[in-house]
């Protein structure tokens, strides 16, 4: 069962300046300017000229948002402990169109390669046979993410027309676009390490995801592309890292 096609809302062109980063700076400024408890030893007759702090968000950031959006993260709360498939997962939402939202679990590596798993979900013609395969969710379909590192041609990936942009510099493809991905890797347009492959994906019926969020099963976060980290080794600490960036020790 393939994921539904992107909706018109999902296909809206992104602004040249990444609006997610702009919003993250606004959130950081709001947090920095929140009033603090006055010191009991402060002299009320002394007026201190306080300048707003200069806020930088750095390369990695994440913050809470109240509504799911394309490219956001769903972080499983303690209410999903004991639900084997989703316990302590982090899901990247690929679409929130008017139909059925869908996404992929980021932090469930299989510890085996595509070749070893003998997966038929992705027809990659051997180009990626030694790449690790991740468990993306319980619904059958092969998907992959691609995020070109510096030094590779991000523009050619964006202009190819076969990948869907999830957030700035991060794209996803399906089995139908795997052949194009393999050709790009062979031509050194994108590095082999810039891809991550998933067997399966997660999907919700219309209105189901919002109900689950309202019931407290998921915390919703916006994040920088670097948090996704396709080029870094290991993802088992991803949930803890996202919570730390959000300023949360845990979600319940």
C-alpha positions as CSV (number, residue, x, y, z in Angstrom):
1,X,0.0,0.0,0.0
2,X,1.9,3.1,-1.2
3,X,1.6,6.4,0.7
4,X,-0.9,8.9,-0.8
5,X,0.4,11.5,-3.2
6,X,1.5,14.8,-1.8
7,X,-1.4,17.3,-1.5
8,X,-1.4,20.7,-3.0
9,X,-0.7,22.1,0.4
10,X,2.4,19.9,0.7
11,X,3.7,21.1,-2.7
12,X,3.7,24.8,-1.9
13,X,7.2,26.2,-2.7
14,X,9.3,27.0,0.3
15,X,10.5,30.5,0.9
16,X,14.2,31.0,-0.1
17,X,15.0,31.8,3.5
18,X,14.0,28.8,5.6
19,X,10.9,30.0,7.4
20,X,11.4,27.2,10.0
21,X,14.7,28.8,11.1
22,X,13.0,32.2,11.2
23,X,10.3,30.8,13.5
24,X,12.8,29.1,15.7
25,X,14.6,32.4,16.3
26,X,11.3,34.0,17.2
27,X,10.6,31.2,19.7
28,X,14.1,31.5,21.2
29,X,13.6,35.2,21.6
30,X,10.2,34.8,23.2
31,X,11.7,32.3,25.7
32,X,14.7,34.6,26.5
33,X,12.4,37.6,27.1
34,X,10.0,35.9,29.5
35,X,9.9,37.7,32.8
36,X,11.9,36.1,35.6
37,X,11.1,36.2,39.3
38,X,12.5,39.4,40.8
39,X,15.4,39.1,43.2
40,X,14.5,39.6,46.8
41,X,17.7,41.5,47.3
42,X,17.2,43.9,44.4
43,X,17.0,47.6,45.2
44,X,13.6,48.8,43.8
45,X,15.0,52.3,43.4
46,X,17.7,51.2,41.0
47,X,16.7,51.0,37.4
48,X,18.7,48.7,35.2
49,X,18.8,49.3,31.5
50,X,18.3,45.8,30.2
51,X,19.0,45.2,26.5
52,X,17.3,42.3,24.7
53,X,19.8,39.4,24.5
54,X,21.2,38.6,21.1
55,X,19.7,35.1,20.4
56,X,21.4,32.6,18.1
57,X,19.8,29.2,17.6
58,X,22.9,27.4,16.3
59,X,23.0,24.5,13.8
60,X,20.8,22.2,15.9
61,X,17.5,23.3,17.4
62,X,14.1,21.9,18.2
63,X,11.0,23.4,19.8
64,X,7.4,22.5,20.6
65,X,4.7,23.3,18.1
66,X,1.0,22.8,18.7
67,X,-0.2,21.5,15.3
68,X,1.5,18.8,13.2
69,X,3.0,20.1,9.9
70,X,5.0,18.6,7.1
71,X,8.6,18.1,8.2
72,X,7.8,18.1,12.0
73,X,8.7,15.3,14.5
74,X,6.3,13.2,16.5
75,X,8.0,12.1,19.7
76,X,6.3,9.1,21.4
77,X,5.3,9.9,25.0
78,X,5.2,7.5,27.9
79,X,1.6,6.7,27.0
80,X,3.0,4.6,24.2
81,X,5.3,2.6,26.5
82,X,4.5,-1.1,26.0
83,X,3.3,-0.5,22.4
84,X,6.2,-2.3,20.8
85,X,6.1,-0.6,17.3
86,X,5.9,2.9,18.6
87,X,7.5,2.9,22.0
88,X,10.1,5.7,22.3
89,X,10.0,6.4,18.6
90,X,10.6,9.6,16.7
91,X,8.6,10.0,13.5
92,X,9.3,12.4,10.7
93,X,6.0,13.5,9.2
94,X,6.2,13.5,5.4
95,X,2.7,14.8,4.7
96,X,-0.2,16.4,6.6
97,X,-2.4,16.9,3.6
98,X,-6.2,16.8,3.8
99,X,-6.2,13.0,3.3
100,X,-4.2,10.6,5.5
101,X,-1.0,11.9,7.2
102,X,2.0,9.7,6.9
103,X,5.6,9.5,8.0
104,X,8.6,7.3,8.9
105,X,10.2,6.2,12.1
106,X,13.7,7.6,12.3
107,X,15.2,5.7,15.2
108,X,14.6,2.0,14.4
109,X,17.7,0.7,12.6
110,X,17.5,-3.0,11.6
111,X,21.3,-3.5,12.0
112,X,21.3,-5.3,8.7
113,X,21.9,-4.1,5.1
114,X,19.4,-4.0,2.3
115,X,21.2,-7.0,0.8
116,X,21.1,-9.0,4.1
117,X,17.4,-8.2,4.6
118,X,16.6,-9.2,1.0
119,X,14.1,-6.5,1.0
120,X,11.9,-6.2,-2.0
121,X,10.4,-2.9,-0.8
122,X,13.0,-0.9,-2.7
123,X,14.3,-1.8,-6.2
124,X,17.8,-0.2,-6.0
125,X,19.6,-2.3,-8.6
126,X,22.4,-3.2,-6.2
127,X,23.6,0.4,-5.9
128,X,22.6,0.7,-2.3
129,X,22.7,-3.0,-1.4
130,X,25.2,-2.5,1.4
131,X,23.4,0.4,3.0
132,X,21.7,-0.2,6.3
133,X,17.9,-0.6,6.3
134,X,15.7,1.1,8.9
135,X,12.2,0.0,10.0
136,X,10.0,2.9,8.9
137,X,6.7,1.7,10.2
138,X,4.1,-1.1,10.0
139,X,2.6,-0.2,6.5
140,X,4.3,-1.9,3.5
141,X,6.2,0.4,1.2
142,X,9.8,1.3,0.7
143,X,10.8,4.9,1.2
144,X,14.1,6.7,1.5
145,X,15.4,10.1,2.7
146,X,18.2,12.0,1.0
147,X,20.1,15.1,2.3
148,X,23.2,16.0,0.3
149,X,26.2,16.9,2.4
150,X,28.2,20.0,1.6
151,X,30.2,19.5,-1.5
152,X,27.4,17.7,-3.4
153,X,24.9,19.3,-5.7
154,X,21.8,20.1,-3.7
155,X,20.3,22.1,-6.5
156,X,20.4,19.1,-8.9
157,X,18.6,17.0,-6.3
158,X,16.0,19.7,-5.8
159,X,15.5,20.3,-9.5
160,X,15.3,16.6,-10.5
161,X,11.6,16.6,-9.9
162,X,11.6,13.0,-8.6
163,X,12.0,13.7,-4.9
164,X,9.7,15.5,-2.5
165,X,11.2,18.2,-0.3
166,X,10.3,17.6,3.4
167,X,12.3,20.5,4.9
168,X,15.1,22.6,3.6
169,X,17.7,20.3,2.2
170,X,15.9,17.0,3.1
171,X,14.0,15.1,0.5
172,X,12.2,11.7,0.3
173,X,11.7,9.3,-2.5
174,X,9.7,6.1,-3.1
175,X,10.5,2.8,-4.9
176,X,9.6,4.5,-8.2
177,X,12.4,7.1,-7.7
178,X,15.0,4.7,-6.4
179,X,16.4,4.2,-9.9
180,X,17.0,7.9,-10.3
181,X,18.6,8.0,-6.8
182,X,21.0,5.1,-7.8
183,X,21.9,7.0,-11.0
184,X,22.7,10.2,-9.1
185,X,24.9,8.2,-6.7
186,X,26.8,6.6,-9.6
187,X,27.4,10.0,-11.1
188,X,28.6,11.3,-7.7
189,X,25.8,13.9,-7.7
190,X,25.0,12.7,-4.2
191,X,27.1,10.5,-1.8
192,X,26.0,7.0,-0.8
193,X,26.1,8.1,2.8
194,X,23.5,10.8,2.1
195,X,20.7,8.3,1.8
196,X,18.7,6.4,4.4
197,X,16.4,3.6,3.5
198,X,13.3,2.5,5.2
199,X,11.2,-0.6,5.0
200,X,7.6,0.4,5.8
201,X,6.0,3.7,6.9
202,X,3.4,5.0,9.4
203,X,0.0,6.3,8.3
204,X,-3.1,7.6,10.0
205,X,-6.8,8.0,8.9
206,X,-8.2,11.4,8.5
207,X,-8.4,13.1,12.0
208,X,-6.8,10.1,13.7
209,X,-3.4,11.8,14.3
210,X,-4.9,14.9,15.8
211,X,-6.9,12.8,18.2
212,X,-3.8,10.9,19.2
213,X,-1.9,14.2,19.8
214,X,-4.8,15.6,21.9
215,X,-4.9,12.3,23.9
216,X,-1.2,12.8,24.8
217,X,0.4,10.0,22.8
218,X,2.7,12.3,20.8
219,X,4.7,15.5,21.5
220,X,5.1,17.6,18.3
221,X,8.3,19.4,17.5
222,X,9.8,21.5,14.7
223,X,13.5,20.9,14.2
224,X,16.5,21.9,12.1
225,X,17.5,19.5,9.3
226,X,20.7,18.7,11.1
227,X,18.7,17.0,13.8
228,X,17.6,14.4,11.3
229,X,21.3,13.7,10.7
230,X,21.3,11.2,7.8
231,X,25.1,11.4,7.7
232,X,25.7,10.6,11.4
233,X,26.2,7.1,12.8
234,X,23.5,5.8,15.0
235,X,20.0,7.1,15.9
236,X,19.2,5.3,19.1
237,X,19.8,8.5,21.1
238,X,17.7,10.7,18.8
239,X,14.6,10.9,21.1
240,X,16.7,12.0,24.1
241,X,18.6,14.6,21.9
242,X,15.3,16.1,20.6
243,X,13.9,16.3,24.1
244,X,17.0,18.0,25.3
245,X,16.9,20.5,22.5
246,X,13.3,21.2,23.3
247,X,14.3,21.8,26.9
248,X,12.4,18.8,28.1
249,X,13.8,15.9,30.2
250,X,10.9,13.7,29.3
251,X,7.4,13.8,27.8
252,X,4.5,12.1,29.6
